[in-house]
Amino acid sequence: MGTSTKVVVTGLGATTPLGGDVASTWEGALAGRSGVRTLEYDWVAKYDMPVTFAGQLVVPPEEVLQRTEIRRMDPTAQYAIIATREAWKDAGSPDVPGERLGAVVSTGIGGVWTMLNAWDTVRDKGPRRVLPLSVPMLMPNSPVAYVSIEVGAKAGAHALVSACASGAEAIGYAVDMIRAGRADVVVAGGTEAATHPLPMATFAKMQALSTRNDDPAGASRPYDVTRDGFVLGEGAGIVVLESEEHAKARGARIYAEISGVGLSADAYDVAPPDPSGEGQERAMRLALADAGLSGGDIVHVNAHATSTPVGDGIEAKAIYRMLGGDASHAVVSATKSMTGHLLGGAGALETVFTVLAVQNHLAPPTINITEMDPDLGIDVARDVPRALPDGQIAAVNNSFGFGGHNVALVVQSY
């Protein structure tokens, strides 16, 4: 095995604000439907939350998992297991020795619900009342631990944490595992369950969240001149990756190839991106080089595009430069306009979207653009899906995170 090893996608799984599985999520995205709605939790009024909406799961874990599983897992792990079971079944439940099977599942924030509930218990009822599994539930590697146990992955279970780039970086690391010969099959992706008053309050205090409380469905509006911040989302995206050799030998259905991985760091600030966009552009160019492609070969970009006033423009200009100063051949989609921002799960879900876009030759729309920012230079699919060219095509999926983490993945037709 080596860098010449092709890594292909054979299974997809998701649970999201658009649907409880991949099919309903993809259908919702193509329909341009918003998964964002007003929160109905008691704590919204109790704490006088400045932001009262988010992208919430359509199908609660309680409808899918057993009660014993709910009790033993933080929501981050619950979401990951739901998506993993779908992806593993979708891949045909590969018969692979555990020593040749890996798992890489990341989260940006981790078990915030478990941690803060445990602290409330200690403070209000005393240490003897705390749940004995609190630490295994709250640790950020808990989702991948449960995933590795679920599928019997013994080649390695890894949880890379890079804020909102975590899910995409997990997939990139999984590609590297297969190329290096450490595994033949890897279950990879990201998960997040941060619809909790603490992260929502702190994001709001940073002025990072949209405050359109009167219009939740229209709040996430990447590239619109009135965009005012991102919308929090929750859920998980999981892919099953295999070496081409292994997938072909077992007659697997192949969705696409992950042909390029590009990683960089801004080394600029712990929160905002480098205004030059140089690190983002470099990640994209490294991914292209890894895939043996140029910007002119790219016909679709699933952009990070969170709907922040500054971030969207920085990325758009970096995309324009990556494409060679001519964006007419690439359709850009900002799917966070529909799902909200899944933080550590975003890059994984958007990899699922990119794989389906390449397979179906269809770029999902960006919704809520009433007046396009005139200073971006990119061609955005607005309101309705856009057809992509026939034949073999290639796309880029971007994910960037607080701390200056930049990840770009190239997805190609197989």
Secondary structure, DSSP 4 states (H G I P E B T S, - for coil): --TTS-EEEEEEEEE-SS-SSHHHHHHHHHTT---EEE---HHHHHTT-S--EEE--SS-GGGTS-HHHHHHS-HHHHHHHHHHHHHHHHTT-----GGGEEEEEE-SS--HHHHHHHHHHHHHH-GGGS-TTHHHHHSTTHHHHHHHHHHT--SEEE----GGGHHHHHHHHHHHHHHTTS-SEEEEEEEE---SHHHHHHHHHTT-B---TT-GGGT--TTBTT---B-BB-EEEEEEEEEHHHHHHTT----EEEEEEEEEE--S-SSSPPTT-HHHHHHHHHHHHHHT--GGGEEEEE----S-TTHHHHHHHHHHHHTTS--TT-EEE-THHHH-B-GGGHHHHHHHHHHHHHHHTEEPPB---SSB-TT---EE-BSS-EEPPSSS-EEEEEEEETTTEEEEEEEE--
